[in-house]
Amino acid sequence: MTLHRLLPVLLPGWGEVSLLSGSNRRASQARRRAIPLSCLLLALSMGPSSPFRAQDASDPPPLSPSCRAPISDIAAPAPLPHLAAALNSQRTVRVMAIGSSSTVGVGASSPAKTYPAQLEAILERTFTNLDVVVTNRGVSGELAATTAERLKSVLLVDQPDVVLWQVGTNDALAKVPADEFKAMVQNTVRWLKEHRVDTVLVGLQYSPRVAQDAHHTAIRQALREIASAENVLLVRRFEAMQFVEKTKEGNLLSRDGLHQNDLGYRCMAEHIARAVVVSAFSFNRVSGTSP
């Protein structure tokens, strides 16, 4: 599509000046000249088939009323260069969801209500011209060290662009030393970087049962330190769930008071989707380069 035809699509009102006359036309021309240069550069950089035309970083996937939480409680954007490259190439986007019972979907009423299944649907609605495949590699009760070893073998099978690693809850419950947990997770994140795969750490869930537990807090802090040191995306599941629970927007937990229910997994999927889309767009806009 030529710039002449593209501008009216991206900048509504651009082509309407010729229909005006006199002072109205001059005023409209002045407004047109005032359009920021950044908008024109964006128009030039976005081809007609780019998936980024369908979704803007300032307009990420919406949150359901029962899942609303401040973005600061959900995540802080971090680069996802390999996901951004996959989006730009318009090939199938492959996501591996790995972890324990929250990935399996313990407490969900059906496989369609698990967070990986709901996340796939959200991402396919977001990137309407692309195929998104989210593979569920969850194993209930697994500690992070076991997941890390399993991840290295299934990575060759799934060949993902990004790994969503739901991690920490079982280690907190099992009282795995925080320093040992941190070293193992950080080494695995570095291994994934070496294999050109993005990592999203999906943190511990909130539950009144563990909210005041010192070891639970230490494991959460270890994940924050890893994310900061390695510049990877951390989805702050504890903080987001706590916000939703405290604002009484919805009950996210199943009857056992620890695992999530259908609503909990829906919010989990929506929060991860928002964090991933914002981060992918932030990297794409800022760097404009391939990893």
HUZIWO-V682731 format. One record per helix or strand. SS is the DSSP state (@ for helix, = for strand). FROM is the first residue (numbers start at 1). TO is the last residue. If there is no record, write none. Layout:
ss from to
SS FROM TO
SS FROM TO
This chain:
ss from to
@ 3 10
@ 14 19
@ 22 33
@ 37 45
@ 51 53
@ 65 67
@ 71 74
= 75 75
@ 81 89
= 93 99
@ 101 104
@ 111 113
@ 115 126
= 132 138
@ 144 158
= 162 166
@ 169 173
@ 178 194
= 198 202
@ 214 230
= 233 235
@ 237 246
= 253 253
= 260 260
@ 262 287
